[in-house]
Amino acid sequence: MTRLLLQGGTVVTPELVIPDGWVLVQDDLILAVGLESRPAASDVDEVVQLAGGYLLPGFIDLHVHGGGGSNFDDGVAAIETGLAVHRRHGTTRSMVSLITNPIAQLIPAI
């Protein structure tokens, strides 16, 4: 289990915007978010300084056909390529969409 402390930036949550906030993460789970009572560096495995930047929830894209020059209709490798591009730019979840085609073309893509 790795504990990561992100600090020194503006943290945006669904309820608050926290200037000079912090987020404590363990593996893939957010354990705590705050402004005061920041965890001590000795209680975490790694500290990431946000350098005055913003930390926001990930973007969920509900309609996407590809990315990075790939088209999701072109199979697994194209889907992996497109999703990797979206992940690098902050999209945390994607609803993969196929182009409207005749059923004979859609079935192999599915």
C-alpha positions in Angstrom: 0.0 0.0 0.0 1.4 3.3 -1.1 0.3 6.5 0.6 0.7 9.7 -1.5 0.2 13.3 -0.4 -0.6 15.9 -3.0 -0.3 19.4 -1.7 0.4 23.0 -2.5 -2.3 23.7 -5.0 -6.0 24.5 -5.3 -8.1 21.4 -4.7 -11.5 21.4 -6.4 -14.1 19.0 -5.0 -17.9 18.8 -5.7 -18.5 20.8 -2.6 -15.5 23.1 -2.2 -12.6 24.9 -3.8 -9.7 24.7 -1.3 -6.8 27.1 -1.9 -3.5 25.5 -0.7 -5.3 22.2 -0.1 -4.1 18.7 0.1 -5.3 15.2 -0.9 -4.2 12.0 0.7 -4.3 8.9 -1.6 -3.6 5.3 -0.8 -3.2 3.2 -3.9 -6.3 4.1 -6.0 -8.4 5.4 -3.1 -8.7 9.0 -1.8 -8.5 8.8 2.0 -8.8 12.5 2.9 -9.0 16.0 1.5 -8.4 19.2 3.4 -6.9 22.5 4.2 -5.8 22.1 7.8 -4.4 19.1 9.7 -2.2 18.1 6.8 -0.7 14.7 7.2 3.0 14.7 8.1 5.5 13.8 5.4 6.7 11.0 7.7 3.2 9.4 7.5 3.3 9.1 3.7 5.5 7.3 1.1 5.6 10.2 -1.4 4.8 13.9 -1.4 3.9 15.6 -4.7 4.0 19.4 -4.7 1.3 20.9 -7.0 3.3 24.1 -7.3 0.2 26.4 -7.2 -1.6 24.3 -9.8 -5.2 22.9 -9.7 -6.2 19.4 -8.7 -9.6 18.5 -10.2 -11.8 15.4 -10.5 -11.1 13.5 -13.6 -13.2 14.1 -16.7 -15.7 11.5 -17.8 -16.2 11.5 -21.6 -19.7 10.1 -22.5 -19.2 10.0 -26.3 -15.9 9.5 -28.0 -15.1 7.7 -31.3 -11.3 7.5 -31.0 -8.1 9.4 -30.3 -4.5 9.7 -31.3 -5.3 9.0 -34.9 -7.2 5.8 -34.0 -10.8 5.0 -34.5 -12.6 2.7 -32.0 -14.3 0.9 -34.9 -10.9 -0.5 -35.9 -10.5 -3.0 -33.0 -8.8 -3.6 -29.7 -5.4 -2.0 -30.6 -7.2 1.2 -31.8 -9.3 1.3 -28.7 -6.2 0.9 -26.5 -4.4 3.7 -28.4 -7.3 6.1 -28.3 -8.0 5.5 -24.6 -4.3 6.0 -23.7 -4.4 9.4 -25.4 -7.5 10.5 -23.5 -6.0 9.2 -20.2 -2.8 11.3 -20.7 -5.0 14.4 -21.0 -7.2 13.9 -17.9 -10.1 11.7 -19.0 -10.6 9.1 -16.3 -13.5 7.2 -17.9 -14.7 6.9 -21.5 -17.9 5.7 -23.1 -16.5 4.2 -26.3 -18.8 5.0 -29.2 -18.9 3.3 -32.6 -19.7 5.0 -35.9 -23.2 4.3 -37.3 -22.6 1.5 -39.8 -24.6 -1.5 -41.2 -25.0 -4.3 -38.7 -22.5 -6.5 -40.7 -19.8 -3.9 -39.9 -20.9 -3.1 -36.3 -20.8 -6.8 -35.1 -17.0 -7.3 -35.6 -16.3 -3.9 -34.0 -18.4 -4.8 -30.9 
